[in-house]
Amino acid sequence: MQLESDDVPWVSEPPGGVMKSTREWAAAYPECAAEEWQTPFLPIRNWQVDRILPWAALTADDVVCDLGFGDGSFLIRASSVIGCQCTGVEINGDLVERAKANAASMGSSVSSLIDLQEGSFQQFMSSESFAKATVIFVHLVPGVLQKMAEQLDDRIATGVRVISQGYEIPGLCSRKTSELAYNCDDERDPTTDEALAKFMGHAFLYSQ
Ligand SMILES: C[S@@+](CC[C@H](N)C(=O)[O-])C[C@H]1O[C@@H](n2cnc3c(N)ncnc32)[C@H](O)[C@@H]1O
């Protein structure tokens, strides 16, 4: 699936700074070096996570996984607010270090709950850590979501909930059980441009 840059306003460069490109890191992980496997870094905001947690009914008994955790924003907020165990994978080594530092800054009661692994989600999705997750969070572009849809569907069939921030997961509409529309105008950073706000304005929940 070929994405138009208009579909993903942050595809060339994330707002507010230049991250080492996903493409560069993907070179170290041949299984995701193809263009269509790549998603750039854009962190979810805490106000969004605070909406998602009750909407998706996360509890301290959940094990939450973020495929491409970036700077750890979602996992760190989830573990500190809910007290759930968290795991995930991120391909960009700089972001992994940043996420570990962010988790450590929250103290051991939070950081001890979070297992942050460097690697590709293609590898991670065959790991034991992934198999233990009861909630999978994805904040990725449609082309990537489409490629992982079958594996996500297999997990949903076992009772796992999948949360997709930003985009619906192609091919999983029969599993979609809820849609969250944020009130971006009230809560988004006023510097966020309209195209980005539109993308960030929804989350989708998939379950049995
Ligand atoms: C839109 S960001 C989301 C970050 C985080 N989940 C959040 O919501 O704050 C997507 C992340 O996926 C990572 N990523 C892209 N391709 C990946 C791959 N094949 N394996 C693991 N991580 C990947 C990127 O480096 C980026 O940090």
The ligand as a Gaussian input file, in Angstrom:
#p B3LYP/6-31G(d) Opt

LIG

0 1
 C        3.941000       6.953000      15.523000
 S        5.288000       6.405000      16.523000
 C        4.399000       5.862000      17.987000
 C        5.242000       5.875000      19.247000
 C        4.488000       5.417000      20.478000
 N        3.808000       4.158000      20.274000
 C        3.498000       6.468000      20.921000
 O        2.322000       6.325000      20.594000
 O        3.905000       7.438000      21.578000
 C        5.733000       4.832000      15.727000
 C        6.977000       4.219000      16.311000
 O        7.161000       2.943000      15.703000
 C        8.557000       2.732000      15.553000
 N        8.750000       1.709000      14.520000
 C        8.601000       1.874000      13.190000
 N        8.838000       0.732000      12.533000
 C        9.135000      -0.192000      13.490000
 C        9.448000      -1.579000      13.434000
 N        9.480000      -2.244000      12.285000
 N        9.688000      -2.231000      14.600000
 C        9.627000      -1.559000      15.800000
 N        9.334000      -0.229000      15.901000
 C        9.077000       0.437000      14.755000
 C        9.094000       4.098000      15.162000
 O       10.482000       4.205000      15.385000
 C        8.251000       5.013000      16.051000
 O        8.894000       5.295000      17.265000

